[in-house]
Amino acid sequence: MKLPEIKNTPEYVGLYVVDFGDTSTVGFTAGEVGQLLESERFKDIKVYKIYNAASDGTMELKGVPNDIFGLEMGLFFYSGDKQTVTGDYQRLVDAAVKNTPPAMANVQMAKFSSGKYATAIIYPAECNEEFSRWLIDIDYKTSGIAGGGIDAVNQYHADKPEILRSYQLFGKTKFEEMATEQLLEATKRAVAR
């Protein structure tokens, strides 16, 4: 895969490179990659995330499985009582208001039929590393057992806990998502933006 020479490469950290086979394009957002993957025409593309970039134009890329886009990932912080889970939930929401998360997410305080409680944060699976780092950066800690992953989200939805409180988080956005026509046009260029 041959990449174009790019100026201001540090601005591209967090964006994606898409290898179309005969050409590649640098600079798609996760949402745009997800849109491309929904199309039969682009189902076999290879996707790489830009993890690091230097001012000399070099970039560190990491391959991303195509099936990760469109899935939800989550972290669940369990508690045996309502008072503790309420504190866990409120601390996470308060921290998110002060320190914008890396992407859109939903924080929920839930009660299971077994009587246990959980604070859940559910977000796009392709942003897992960013959310893990963000939770460390905001120093979020709880006293109970924690779990997470794609399967944990599926199990959480299957368990159908009672949602006691919910808060929608809106993440940092460096770039506005392209409309469909713009996105298709960008697949013909070496640099999407």
N, C-alpha and C positions, 0 to 999 in steps of 0.2 A: 504494500500500500504506500503510495507516494503522497505526501502531504505538501500543501503549498507553503510558501514562506509567509509568515504572519507577523505583523507588527503588534505590539502590545499584547503578547501572548499571556501574561498574567491575568488579563481580563477574561480569558477563556477558561480558566479553572472552574470546574463544576459543569461545564458544557460537554457536549458529546461530539465525537467524530463518527460518521457513518461511512462504512465501506460498502459501496454498491456493487463491487466486483470489478468493473472496468474503470470506475472513478470513485472518488471519495469526497466528502464535504465536511468541513470543520465548522462547529459552532451552533449545533442544534440544542434546544432545551430538552429536558426529560419528557415534557408534554408533547413536544413536536416529534420526538422519536416514537413515542407511544402512538401518535396518529399515523406515522409512516408504517408501523408494524401492523396496524389494523387493515392496511391495504394488501390485497393479494399480490399486487405488483412488487411490494417491498418486503414480503414475508421472509426472505432469505438474506437480508442485509446483515452485516456484522457491525456491532455497536461497541464503541470504546468511550470510556469516560476520561476526561482530561483531569488528572489528579494534581499535577504540578506543572508549572511552566516557568521558564526563565526568560529574562529580557532579551537573550540572544536568539529567541525563536524556538528553542527546543522545548518539547513537551513530554511529560510522563503520561502514558495512557494505560488504562486497565480495561480488559475485555469485560463486557457486561452481557449476561445471558438475555436473549430476547424475551424469554417468557417472564422475566421479572417485572417488565413494564405492564401496568394494569393490575398488579397484585397489591394487596395491603400487607403491611408489616406492623407489628405492634409490640409494645412492652406493657406488662401487667404487673402491678405492685399490689400484692394481696395483704389483707388485714382481717383480723377476727372481729373487729368492732367498728361501729359507725363513726365514733368520735375520731379514731385514728385515721380512717380512710378519708374523712372529711378534711382533716388537716393535710394529709398527703395530696389530695386533689387540689385544695386551695393553694398550697405552696407551689405546685406545678403550674397552675393557671397564672398566679401572680408572677412567677419567674418568666413565663412566656410573654406576658404583657410587657415586662421590662427588657427582655432579651429575645428579640424576634427569632422564632425557630427557622430552620433551614428550608422548610417547605410547609405547605398546608397540612394540617393535622387536626384530629379531633381528640379532645380529652374528655373522658367519661368517668363518672363515679357510679359503680354498679354494685348491686346486691344479687347474689346467686341464691337459688332455691335452697342450697345447703346451709345458708346463713352466713357464709363468708362474704367479704366485700373486696372490691378491687378498684384501684385507680388505673385506668387504661389510657394509653396514648397510641392512636392508630394513624398511620401515615403511609405514603407511597413506598413500596418495597425498595425501589431503586435509591431511596434516600436513607437507607438503614445506617450506613457509616456516619453520615452527617448528623443524624439524630442521636446516635450513641455519643458522638463527640460533644454535641450540644448539651446533652444531659450531664456530661462530666463538667463541661465549662460552666454551667449554671449551678453546679454542686448540688444536684438533686439527689436526696437520700431518703430512704424509708426504712422502717424497722422490720418489715416482714419479708416474706419470700417474694422473689420476682421471677418472672418468666417472660418469654417472648418468642417472636418468629411469625412466619406465615401460617404455619399449622396452628399456632396458639390463637391467632386471629380467627381462623376458621372455627376452632373449637369454641371460642368466646361467642361468636355469632350463633353457633348451633345450640349452646347452652341457654341462649335468650335470657340473659340476666335482666333484672329490672334496672333501667337507667335512672338513677336518682338525680344526677346533674350532668350537663354536657356543655362543653365550650369549644367553639370552632376557632382554631388558630390559623392565621394567615402568615405564610412564610415570606422570606426575603425574595424579592424578584429583581434581578439585575436587568432582565430582558423581557419585553412583552412578547407573548406567544404570537407567532405568525398565523395569519388566516390561511385557509386551505390552499388558495391560489398562490399565495406568496411561498408557502411551504413547498409546493410542487415545483415552483420556479427555482427555489434554493437548491433543490436536489441536482440541478444542472450546473451549479457553480461549485468552485473549490472552497469558497468561504460563504457560509450561510448569512452571516451578519458581520 
